[in-house]
C-alpha cells in the first residue's frame, strides 16, 4: 500500500485554469458580434501572439456568444504587414485595431476601451483612484542562466562529468 503524503496537495490544474479565466477585470464585451485576429504564425507579432494565448481565452469564457476567429498566417522576413484585430459590433459596424509593436496588456486595454462598457469604465476608475495600473503588465519569466561559477560547473557532478556540459 502506498504511503500517504503528509502535506496538503496544492491547487489542482483545473482550479488554476479556472482562476486564470475568472481573474479581474472580467472582460465582458457589450454589443460585440465577432472578433477576427490576423497575425504571424511565428517569429513576429509577439504582443498579439501573447494576447491570443493569455487574454483571448478569458474573453471567450466571459463572452461565449462572441464569434472569435484567429488567423495565423505564415510570414517571411521580407513581408511587411501588420497584425490587426477587426471588431464587429451588433449593429454591423466594424472597427479595426492595429496590433503592431504593442504589448498584450495594451491590446487588451484598447479592446476593452472600445467595447468594455460600464463595468470596464468602473474598473478603470477604481484602479486609477488606487494608484494602480489599469491592467497588470505581464511579468517576464525569470532567467534560468547560472548565477555563480559553481552553478556553471555543476558542482553535483564528479570527475570528467563535472567539466563536460
N, C-alpha and C positions, 0 to 999 in steps of 0.2 A: 504494500500500500504506500503511495507517495506521501511524502511529508507535506504537511500544511504550512503554507508560508505564514510567518509571524507578523508580517507587515500588512497593512491595508493596501489593496491594489489601487493604483491611480485611476484617473478617469478613463473610461473606455474610448476607443477610437470614434465610435458613433457619437458619444456625448461631446467630444472635441469638435467634430464636424458640425453638430447642431449649434454649439456655442459660437462657432465662426459664422454660420448662416444667420443667426439671430442677433449678432453684435450691433451695438448702436453706432451710428444712426440707422434706423430701418429705412432702406432705400425704396420707399413707396412712391411710385411714379403715377401722377394723375393725368388722365386723358391721353395716355400713350398707347398706340396700337402695335407698333413694332420698332425694333432696333436692328439695324444692319451694320455690321462692322466689316471693314476690309483692311487687312494688314498683311505684312510679310510673314511667310511661313517660318523663316529663321534668319538670324544674323542682322536684323534691323527692327526698328519699331518696338523697342524694349518696353517703354511705358505702356503702350497699347497691349502688348502681349501679357504684361503683368496685370493689367486691368481685366483682361479676359480670364486669367487664372484666379485672381483673388476676389474681384468685385462683382463680376458678372454672375457667378453662382448665387451670391446674396440677392442680386436684383431679380433673378429668375425665381428664387424662393419667395420673395416678398410680392412678386407680380406674376403669378402663374398664367394669367391670360395674355400677357405680352408675348408676341412672337419675336424671338431673338435668333438672328442668323449671323454666324461668324464665317467669313470667307477668308481663309488663309491662303494667300497666293504666293507661289514661288517667285523670288525676286533675285535678280543678278546684281552685281555691284555696279554695272553700267546703267541700270534702270534708275530713274529718278522720279518716283511717285511717292505720295504721302499717304499715311493711313487716315481713314476717316470713319466716322460713325454717322449714319443717317437715322434721325429720329422721326418716325411718322406718328402724327397725332390722330386722335379720333375723328377730327373734322376733315381729314385728308391732307392737311398741310404737312410739309416736310422741312426739317432744319438739319443742316449738316455741321458736324463738329470736326475740325481738323485736329488730329491726334499726334501730329509730328512733334517730336522732341519734348513731350510732356510726360510728367510723372503720372502714375496711375491715380494718385490721390487728387491731382489737378483735373484729370479726366472725369473722375467721379464727382468732384465738386461742380464742374461745368454742367454735367448731365443733370445733377440734382437742382442746380440753379434754373435750368431750363424747364424741368418737368417735376420738381420735387413738391411743389405746392406749399400749403400752410405748415404742415409738420416740419418740413425742411427749414423754412424760414424761422420757426420757433427754435429749432435745434441750433441754427447759426447764431441767433440772438443770445441763447443761453451760453454757448461756447465763448463768444466774444466778451460777454459780461464777466465770465470767469477768467478771462485772460488766456484761454487755451486756443490752440489752432482749431479751425473748423473741422478738418479731417486729419486724423493722425497720419503722419508721413511714415511709409514703411521703413522699418529699421534694417540696415544692412546686416547680412549674416556675418558672424564673427569669423575672422580668418583662421584657418586651421594650419597655418605655417608654424614651424617650430620656433619657439621664442628664445631658447637658450642653446648653447653649443652642445650641452649634454643631450638635449632632446633631439638635436640634429643627428648626433651619432647613435641614437637609440641605445641607451645605457642598458636596457634589459637584455640585449643580446651579448653573447660572449664569443671570443675567438674571431675568426675571419668574418662571421656574420655581423659582427658589430661594426665593421668598417664598410661592408657592402650595403648598397641600398636595398 
